[in-house]
Amino acid sequence: MSRLLGKTFEVQSASCAAEALGALTDATRVVLTDFSMPDGDGLTLARSLRERGFKGTIAVLSAVTESDELQAALKAGRVDELISKPWKSDQLVERVRVLCDRFPMVEEDPVGAVRPVAA
């Protein structure tokens, strides 16, 4: 996934939830997480990200998107998107592009107004 998305986006990959939390920066706009991870699950990661103030998009990849737990996280706003497995490469790239567009980067110009940064 990193190789595929890295052709279009700047990607920071992590192999577990703890590593993902450490990799988060102010420039992070989208977090893609698997539902199942070696040290937890994507919903716990999403909750931790929101508690740390992350306002970007969080998408969970899962083979079972109809679970009550996933649907509750979506309704509560901890997760913004559920992406079904298996996914097609071109569809995943386009989905991430749409997710990035939801929360464009902003920068302050010299007079203090805020404007979007071209991605």
GICOR-V302138 format. One record per pair of residues at least 24 apart in sequence whose C-alpha atoms are under 7 Angstrom apart, sorted by the first residue. I is the first residue (numbers start at 1). J is the second residue. If there is no record, write none. Layout:
# GICOR-V302138
I/J
I/J
This chain:
# GICOR-V302138
5/93
17/45
29/56
29/57
29/100
29/103
30/56
30/57
30/58
30/99
30/100
31/57
31/58
31/59
32/58
32/59
32/60
33/59
33/60
33/61
34/60
34/61
34/62
35/60
35/61
35/62
46/78
46/79
47/78
50/78
56/103
57/99
59/83
61/85
